[in-house]
Amino acid sequence: MTTTAPAHPGAASASAGAALELAAVTKRFGAFVAVDDLTLTVPSGSFFALLGPSGCGKTTTLRMVAGLEQPTDGTISIDGRDVTGTRAHRRPVNTVFQSYALFPHLTVAENVAFGLRRRREADVEARVAEGLALVELGHLADRRPALLSGGQQQRVALARALVNRPALLLLDEPLGALDLKLRRQMQLELKRIQTEVGLTFVHVTHDQEEAMTMADTVAVMNRGRIEQMGPPADLYEHPRTTFVANFLGRSNLVPGTVVERLDGDLLGVDVGGARVRVPASRAVRDTGDVLVGARPEKVRLLADGEEPAPDENVVGPGTVTDVSFTGVSTQYEVRVPGLGVFGVFAQNLSGRAGAALGDQVRLAWAVDFTFGLDGRDDAAEGLADLDVEP
């Protein structure tokens, strides 16, 4: 049978794709359970992100997929083949680490060619040229890593992994060592490369923006389990747990009690004496105690004398306790008696001054943007703990 050489590294394996499947995978270190009965399927050719705080089990999961750790229980399959007991170097995967791990005494081209030459692969020069062209570094082939920027070094590490044509590319916090501006540029670059080569990327990160910018599917991990999984926009707009609501961006969460069922499939919820409406389709439960949620950018300040629209929920009045100008928006903290502090992100569209510190304001947001979580959950779950050492 005649085959055509791939137009770029990774294209050969990308044609069929390489789905990753974890079935009831558990990893224990003594009495500590790092990964707890984890089952998931990563679609072929997708950009998949494992997102969570330090210690949630995401890196341990990646190491088990790479073969650097063995699961205590469960199975790992790549492209339908069980690789649970397969050694790391025999798995069709490559890993890109935060540290880059480039050889300082080799040129860029020699770094990219290292794995190919070690396995005595054919067409090494051509494949290296393809890999460097993909990451737009062909003009730096003869330089040493020390003469490259952090972003360029990361792209060399990526090219070195891609020229091996793995079925699965694992990315372990690959942008963590870059500064903010360069990290954002590399987010777009990684997504471009993944789309172009069509490989399955599995990306581990604690950075919410990074995961949401690049991934087709995000799995939010907490304490060794997946709290919620889906497209980034769906997770953000429809969180199902307080951890997801707080870890992905910020949420205003206030306790309430469902007191009635209204027309239009709405729940009437009492929050501190005020009545708000929650779409039943956006509520985890429709009876008893709930946490009513709204994202800060969905909430607006009602000017003195301004009336809310008929399709808006209203709470307050409250007192503006903080005003922070961030350029594109102004962020307000508003303390509402009996309900706590609400965050409000107002876009700076008019150029006019908004509310001032100490002002009395009411808050309004569309009913359709309201969600309801289980009132038995901890409303602070997923918030950053300032007392935890980094």
C-alpha positions as CSV (number, residue, x, y, z in Angstrom):
1,M,0.0,0.0,0.0
2,T,1.3,3.5,-0.9
3,T,1.2,6.2,1.6
4,T,1.8,9.9,1.2
5,A,4.2,11.7,3.5
6,P,2.4,14.0,5.9
7,A,2.4,17.7,5.1
8,H,3.4,18.5,8.7
9,P,4.4,16.7,11.8
10,G,1.5,14.9,13.5
11,A,-0.7,14.7,10.4
12,A,-0.3,11.0,10.0
13,S,-1.6,10.1,13.4
14,A,-4.2,12.9,13.3
15,S,-6.0,11.4,10.4
16,A,-7.4,8.7,12.6
17,G,-7.2,10.6,15.8
18,A,-6.2,9.2,19.2
19,A,-8.9,9.3,21.8
20,L,-7.8,8.9,25.4
21,E,-10.0,6.9,27.8
22,L,-9.6,6.6,31.5
23,A,-11.9,4.0,33.2
24,A,-12.3,4.1,37.0
25,V,-8.7,5.3,37.5
26,T,-7.5,5.7,41.1
27,K,-4.1,6.7,42.3
28,R,-3.2,6.3,46.0
29,F,0.1,7.4,47.7
30,G,-0.2,5.5,50.9
31,A,-3.4,6.7,52.6
32,F,-3.7,9.7,50.4
33,V,-6.0,9.4,47.3
34,A,-4.6,11.7,44.6
35,V,-7.0,10.6,41.9
36,D,-10.3,9.1,42.9
37,D,-12.2,6.8,40.5
38,L,-11.7,9.0,37.5
39,T,-13.5,8.1,34.3
40,L,-13.4,10.3,31.2
41,T,-13.0,10.2,27.4
42,V,-11.0,12.8,25.5
43,P,-12.4,13.1,21.9
44,S,-10.0,12.5,19.0
45,G,-8.4,15.6,17.6
46,S,-9.6,17.8,20.4
47,F,-7.9,20.3,22.7
48,F,-8.7,19.0,26.2
49,A,-7.8,20.8,29.4
50,L,-7.6,19.4,32.9
51,L,-8.1,22.5,35.1
52,G,-7.8,22.8,38.9
53,P,-5.9,24.1,41.8
54,S,-2.6,22.7,43.1
55,G,-3.1,19.2,44.6
56,C,-6.3,18.4,42.8
57,G,-4.9,15.4,41.0
58,K,-4.5,16.9,37.5
59,T,-0.7,16.4,37.2
60,T,-0.9,12.9,38.7
61,T,-3.5,12.1,36.0
62,L,-1.2,13.4,33.3
63,R,1.7,11.4,34.6
64,M,-0.3,8.2,34.6
65,V,-1.3,8.8,31.0
66,A,2.4,9.4,30.1
67,G,3.4,6.2,31.9
68,L,5.4,8.0,34.5
69,E,3.1,6.8,37.3
70,Q,1.0,3.6,37.4
71,P,-2.6,3.8,38.5
72,T,-3.5,1.9,41.7
73,D,-6.8,0.8,40.0
74,G,-8.4,1.3,36.6
75,T,-7.3,1.3,33.0
76,I,-5.9,3.8,30.5
77,S,-6.5,3.4,26.8
78,I,-5.1,5.4,23.9
79,D,-6.8,5.0,20.5
80,G,-8.7,2.0,21.8
81,R,-5.5,0.2,23.1
82,D,-5.0,-0.6,26.8
83,V,-1.7,1.0,27.7
84,T,-2.1,0.7,31.5
85,G,1.0,-1.5,32.0
86,T,2.9,-0.2,29.0
87,R,6.2,1.6,29.8
88,A,6.5,5.3,29.1
89,H,8.8,5.1,26.2
90,R,6.5,2.6,24.4
91,R,3.4,4.8,24.6
92,P,2.4,6.9,21.6
93,V,2.6,10.1,23.6
94,N,5.0,13.1,24.1
95,T,5.0,15.6,26.9
96,V,5.9,19.2,26.9
97,F,6.9,20.5,30.4
98,Q,7.0,23.9,31.9
99,S,10.8,23.7,32.2
100,Y,11.3,23.1,28.4
101,A,14.2,20.7,29.1
102,L,16.2,21.7,26.1
103,F,19.8,20.7,25.7
104,P,21.9,23.8,26.1
105,H,24.9,22.5,24.1
106,L,22.8,21.6,21.0
107,T,21.3,24.0,18.4
108,V,17.6,24.5,18.0
109,A,17.6,22.1,15.0
110,E,19.7,19.5,16.9
111,N,17.3,19.7,19.9
112,V,14.3,19.1,17.6
113,A,16.1,16.2,15.9
114,F,17.3,14.5,19.1
115,G,14.5,12.0,19.5
116,L,14.4,11.2,15.8
117,R,18.1,10.5,15.6
118,R,18.0,8.4,18.7
119,R,15.4,6.2,17.1
120,R,17.2,6.2,13.7
121,E,14.2,7.7,11.9
122,A,14.3,8.5,8.2
123,D,14.1,12.0,6.7
124,V,15.3,13.7,9.9
125,E,16.3,17.0,8.3
126,A,12.9,17.3,6.4
127,R,10.9,16.5,9.5
128,V,12.9,19.0,11.6
129,A,12.3,21.7,9.0
130,E,8.6,20.9,9.0
131,G,8.5,21.1,12.8
132,L,10.3,24.4,13.0
133,A,8.2,25.9,10.2
134,L,5.1,24.9,12.2
135,V,6.2,26.9,15.2
136,E,7.6,29.7,12.9
137,L,11.2,29.2,14.1
138,G,13.0,28.0,11.0
139,H,15.2,31.1,10.9
140,L,16.6,30.2,14.3
141,A,17.6,26.6,13.6
142,D,21.3,27.2,14.2
143,R,21.0,29.1,17.5
144,R,21.6,27.7,21.0
145,P,18.7,27.8,23.5
146,A,20.4,30.4,25.7
147,L,20.0,32.9,22.9
148,L,16.2,32.4,22.7
149,S,13.4,34.1,24.6
150,G,11.2,32.0,26.9
151,G,8.4,31.9,24.3
152,Q,10.9,30.7,21.6
153,Q,12.3,28.0,23.9
154,Q,8.7,26.8,24.5
155,R,8.0,26.6,20.8
156,V,11.2,24.6,20.3
157,A,10.1,22.1,23.0
158,L,6.7,21.9,21.2
159,A,8.4,21.3,17.8
160,R,10.6,18.6,19.3
161,A,7.5,16.8,20.6
162,L,5.5,17.2,17.4
163,V,8.1,15.8,15.0
164,N,7.8,12.5,16.8
165,R,4.2,12.3,15.5
166,P,2.7,11.2,18.8
167,A,-0.9,10.0,18.9
168,L,-1.3,12.2,22.0
169,L,0.5,15.4,23.1
170,L,0.5,16.1,26.8
171,L,1.1,19.7,28.0
172,D,2.1,20.0,31.7
173,E,1.7,23.7,32.7
174,P,3.6,24.6,29.5
175,L,3.2,28.4,29.8
176,G,3.7,28.8,33.6
177,A,7.2,30.2,33.3
178,L,6.3,33.0,30.8
179,D,5.3,36.5,31.6
180,L,1.6,37.5,31.2
181,K,1.8,39.1,27.8
182,L,3.9,36.3,26.3
183,R,1.6,33.7,27.9
184,R,-1.4,35.2,26.2
185,Q,0.4,35.2,22.9
186,M,1.4,31.6,23.3
187,Q,-2.2,30.6,24.2
188,L,-3.2,31.7,20.7
189,E,-0.2,30.1,19.2
190,L,-0.8,26.7,20.8
191,K,-4.4,26.7,19.7
192,R,-3.3,27.5,16.1
193,I,-0.8,24.7,16.1
194,Q,-3.3,22.2,17.5
195,T,-5.9,23.1,14.9
196,E,-3.3,22.9,12.1
197,V,-1.9,19.5,13.1
198,G,-5.2,18.0,14.3
199,L,-3.6,16.1,17.2
200,T,-5.3,15.3,20.5
201,F,-3.8,17.8,23.0
202,V,-4.3,17.2,26.8
203,H,-3.3,20.3,28.7
204,V,-2.9,20.5,32.5
205,T,-3.2,24.0,34.0
206,H,-4.4,25.9,37.1
207,D,-4.9,29.0,35.0
208,Q,-8.6,29.4,34.2
209,E,-8.1,31.9,31.4
210,E,-5.5,29.6,29.8
211,A,-7.9,26.7,29.8
212,M,-10.9,28.6,28.5
213,T,-8.9,30.4,25.8
214,M,-7.5,27.2,24.2
215,A,-9.6,24.2,25.1
216,D,-12.6,22.7,23.3
217,T,-13.5,20.8,26.4
218,V,-12.5,21.6,30.0
219,A,-12.6,19.2,32.9
220,V,-12.6,21.0,36.3
221,M,-10.9,18.9,38.9
222,N,-11.1,19.1,42.7
223,R,-9.8,16.6,45.2
224,G,-9.1,13.9,42.7
225,R,-12.5,14.1,41.0
226,I,-14.0,15.9,38.1
227,E,-16.5,18.5,39.4
228,Q,-17.9,19.4,35.9
229,M,-16.8,18.9,32.3
230,G,-17.9,20.6,29.1
231,P,-17.2,23.5,26.7
232,P,-15.7,26.5,28.4
233,A,-18.7,28.8,27.8
234,D,-21.1,26.2,29.2
235,L,-19.1,25.7,32.4
236,Y,-18.9,29.5,32.9
237,E,-22.5,30.2,32.2
238,H,-24.0,27.1,33.8
239,P,-21.9,26.0,36.8
240,R,-23.3,23.1,38.7
241,T,-21.3,23.3,41.9
242,T,-20.0,26.2,44.0
243,F,-16.4,25.1,43.3
244,V,-16.9,25.5,39.6
245,A,-18.8,28.8,40.0
246,N,-16.0,30.3,42.1
247,F,-13.0,28.7,40.5
248,L,-14.0,29.7,36.9
249,G,-14.1,33.4,37.3
250,R,-16.1,35.0,40.1
251,S,-19.7,34.5,41.2
252,N,-22.0,36.3,43.5
253,L,-23.6,33.6,45.6
254,V,-26.3,34.3,48.2
255,P,-28.4,31.8,50.2
256,G,-32.1,31.5,49.5
257,T,-35.1,29.3,49.8
258,V,-37.4,28.1,47.0
259,V,-40.9,29.3,47.9
260,E,-42.9,28.9,44.7
261,R,-43.0,27.7,41.1
262,L,-43.9,30.5,38.7
263,D,-45.1,30.6,35.1
264,G,-42.4,30.2,32.4
265,D,-40.6,27.4,34.3
266,L,-39.3,29.9,36.9
267,L,-38.6,29.3,40.6
268,G,-39.5,32.0,43.1
269,V,-36.7,32.2,45.7
270,D,-36.6,34.3,48.9
271,V,-33.2,35.8,49.5
272,G,-33.0,37.9,52.7
273,G,-36.6,39.1,52.2
274,A,-36.3,39.9,48.5
275,R,-37.9,37.7,45.9
276,V,-35.8,36.7,42.9
277,R,-36.5,34.4,40.0
278,V,-34.3,31.5,38.8
279,P,-34.9,29.6,35.6
280,A,-35.5,25.9,36.7
281,S,-33.3,24.8,33.8
282,R,-30.4,26.7,35.4
283,A,-31.0,25.4,38.9
284,V,-29.4,22.3,40.4
285,R,-32.4,21.8,42.7
286,D,-35.9,23.2,42.6
287,T,-36.9,22.8,46.3
288,G,-35.5,23.8,49.7
289,D,-32.3,25.7,50.2
290,V,-30.4,27.0,47.3
291,L,-27.6,29.4,46.5
292,V,-28.6,32.0,44.0
293,G,-25.8,33.0,41.7
294,A,-25.0,35.8,39.2
295,R,-21.7,36.7,37.5
296,P,-20.4,40.2,38.3
297,E,-20.4,41.3,34.7
298,K,-24.1,40.5,34.4
299,V,-25.0,42.7,37.4
300,R,-25.6,46.5,36.9
301,L,-25.9,49.4,39.3
302,L,-29.3,51.1,39.2
303,A,-28.9,54.8,39.3
304,D,-31.0,56.8,41.8
305,G,-34.6,56.7,40.7
306,E,-33.9,54.2,37.9
307,E,-36.4,51.3,37.6
308,P,-35.3,47.8,36.7
309,A,-36.7,46.1,33.6
310,P,-39.5,43.6,34.0
311,D,-37.2,40.7,33.3
312,E,-34.6,41.6,35.9
313,N,-34.0,40.5,39.5
314,V,-33.3,43.3,42.0
315,V,-31.6,43.4,45.4
316,G,-30.6,46.3,47.7
317,P,-30.1,49.0,48.4
318,G,-26.5,48.5,49.4
319,T,-23.4,50.5,50.0
320,V,-20.5,50.8,47.5
321,T,-17.4,49.8,49.6
322,D,-14.8,49.7,46.9
323,V,-14.2,51.1,43.4
324,S,-11.4,49.8,41.1
325,F,-10.7,51.2,37.7
326,T,-9.2,48.5,35.4
327,G,-9.3,50.3,32.0
328,V,-12.0,48.4,30.1
329,S,-14.2,48.2,33.2
330,T,-14.7,49.5,36.7
331,Q,-15.1,46.9,39.4
332,Y,-17.4,47.7,42.3
333,E,-17.9,46.0,45.7
334,V,-21.4,46.6,47.1
335,R,-22.4,45.5,50.6
336,V,-26.1,44.6,50.8
337,P,-27.4,44.2,54.3
338,G,-28.4,40.6,55.0
339,L,-26.8,39.3,51.8
340,G,-23.2,40.2,51.9
341,V,-20.8,41.7,49.3
342,F,-21.7,41.7,45.6
343,G,-19.1,42.2,42.9
344,V,-20.2,44.3,39.9
345,F,-18.0,44.6,36.7
346,A,-19.2,47.6,34.7
347,Q,-17.8,48.3,31.2
348,N,-16.4,51.8,30.7
349,L,-18.5,52.6,27.6
350,S,-19.5,56.2,28.2
351,G,-16.4,57.7,29.8
352,R,-18.6,59.2,32.5
353,A,-18.0,58.5,36.2
354,G,-20.1,55.8,37.8
355,A,-20.9,55.2,41.4
356,A,-18.6,56.6,44.1
357,L,-17.4,55.1,47.4
358,G,-20.1,55.2,49.9
359,D,-23.0,55.6,47.4
360,Q,-26.3,53.8,48.1
361,V,-27.2,51.7,45.0
362,R,-29.6,48.9,44.0
363,L,-28.4,46.0,41.9
364,A,-30.2,44.4,39.0
365,W,-29.5,41.5,36.6
366,A,-31.5,39.6,34.0
367,V,-33.5,36.6,35.3
368,D,-32.0,34.5,32.4
369,F,-28.5,35.1,33.7
370,T,-29.4,33.8,37.2
371,F,-28.4,30.2,38.3
372,G,-29.2,28.2,41.3
373,L,-26.9,25.8,43.2
374,D,-27.4,23.4,46.1
375,G,-27.8,25.4,49.2
376,R,-26.1,22.7,51.2
377,D,-22.8,23.5,49.4
378,D,-20.1,25.7,51.0
379,A,-20.5,29.1,49.2
380,A,-16.8,29.7,49.6
381,E,-15.7,26.5,47.9
382,G,-13.3,27.2,45.1
383,L,-12.3,30.7,46.3
384,A,-8.6,31.4,46.6
385,D,-7.3,30.8,50.1
386,L,-4.9,33.6,50.9
387,D,-3.5,31.7,53.8
388,V,-2.3,28.7,51.7
389,E,1.4,28.8,50.8
390,P,2.1,28.9,47.0
